[in-house]
């Protein structure tokens, strides 16, 4: 079992090794849903919830498969749990907030294929985290994902008031912003050991 303190696990997964800005996982919703601040924060909440539930299930599945000596079933089991959780979240959002469901559009079912969520499950099992450590890792990763989405959305909303050159409007400007945010997050590299 890994002996890292909980604060260090949280800090590492949220800032130092941010899944979007350091590992470049989950780029699709990062670029697709980050146009508006409200939508970005809600998407971050949905992804965080799926990460936490998937992390808890992945811990149990990993323990079970290790006891059964069947580690080759890990990946497919994690994918099944993630897909089920996303379906649950999608049904909940559709019922509770149809406007948010329409705003998230195709990106809500794409949480299933979000490699950041699968990355959380795989990273925590490879690092040998206990249950509480896995939970903190997932919450930190979700907070980092949400932070990246909110920062990008805030920048993109501010840029709607600016007049950038025609050459960098749209996707090019979004990529430049993503690169600059990634460079900024590299400054956290020495924080968490």
N, C-alpha and C positions, 0 to 999 in steps of 0.2 A: 504494500500500500504506500502511496505517495504521502510524504509528511509535510508538504507545503502548507503554510498557514492560509486560512480562508481569505484574509484581506489581500494577500498576494495573488491568490488564484483569481479573485474578482478583478483586481487591478490589471493583471496580465490579460485576462480575456476581454476586458472592456476597453482599455486604452493601448497597452503596449502591443498586444497581438490582436488588434481589432480585426474581426473576420472580413470586413469589407475593405478597410483601408490598409491593412498590412498583409493579409493573406489573399485578398482579392476574390473572396467567395461571396456569393449573393449579389453580384453586380447587376443582374437583371432587374430586381425590384429597386435596387439603389438608384439606378438611372431612370427607371420607368415611373416610379411613384413619388419621386422627390421633387415634383414641380410645385406642389402646394404643401404648406406646413401642416395643415389639419390632416390631410390624407397620409402624409409621411409619418406623423406621430401615431396614427391609428394602425397603420401597417406595421410599424415598429412594435406596437403592443401585441398585434396578432402573431408576429414572428417570435417575439419573446415568449409568449404563451406556448406556442408550438415547440420552441426550443426546450423549455422547462419540462413539459410533459414528455417529450421525446427523450430527454436526458434521464428522467426518472425511469422510464420504461427500458431504455438502453442499458442502464445499470442492472436492472433485474434480468433482462435477457442475456446480458454478458455473463452474469453469475450462473444462470441456468445452463447456458451453452458451454461454459467452462466446466461445470460439474458433469455435464453429459459428454465431454470431450468432443464437441462438435463446433469448433470455432469457425468453420467454413460457412456456417449458416448465419453468421453475425450480420453481414451486409444486407442480405435479403430480408432478415427479420427487422432490422432498423428501418429499411425502406417501407415495409408494411406498416409499422407503427407510425411513421411520419405521415404516410398517406391517410391513414385512419384519423389521425389527430387533425390534419388539415381539413378533412371532410367535416368533422365535428365543428371546427371553428367556422368554416364556410356556412354551414347550416345555421349556426348561432347568429352570425352577422347578418345573414339574409333575413332572418326572422326579427332580430332586434333593431337593425338599422338598414333598411333597404337603400337609403341614399348612400351610405358608406359602401354597401355592397356594389352599387353601380359605379361609385367613384374608384374603387379598387380594381374593378373590371377583371381582366384576365390575370392580373398579378396575384389575386387571391388564390386561385387554384395552382398557380405556379409556385406557391410556397412549398408544395409537395416536392418539386424538383430543385428547390433552393439548396445548393450545395453547402451553404453555411450551416443549415440545420443538420444535415448528414455529417458535416465536419465536426460539429459539437459532439455528436454521439461517438464518432470514431476517435476523436482526440482524447475525450475523457476516458475511454476504455484503454487506449494505448498508454496513457499517462498513469494508469493504475489508481485513479481517484476512488475514494470511498463514496458512500451515498451523499453525505452532506457536501463534500468537496465537488461532486458532480453537479449537485443542485446550484451551488455558488458559481461554478464555472458556466453553467447554462444561463443563469441570471446575468452574470457579467457579460457574456457574449451577446445576450439579447439587449442589454443596456447599451453596449458598444454599437450594435447594429442600429438601434433606435437613435443613438447620438449621431451616427454618421448620416442617417436619413434626414434628421432634423437640421443638422448643419448644412447639408446640401440643399434642402428645401428652402431654408432661410436665405442662402446665397442666391438661389435661382429666383426667389421672389423679389429680392432687392435688384437683381439684374433686369427684371422686367421694366424697371423705371429708367434704366440706362439705355444708351444707344451704342451697342458694340458695333464694330465694323461688320459689314455683310459677310465677310469671309469666315468669321467665327461664330455666327449666330447658330442657334439650335444645338445639334448634337456635338459639334466641335467645341463649343463653349462649355457644355456639360462635361466633356472629357477633360478639358483644361482645368475646370474646377475640381473634378475628382482627383486629378493628379496633384494639384496644389494641396488639397486636403490630406492626401496620402503622405506627401512630404512633411506637412505639419505634424501628423501623427508619428512620424519617424523620430520626432523630438522626445517622445515618451520612452524610447528604446532602453534607457538605462534605469527606469523607475523600478521595475518589478523583479530584478535579478534575472 
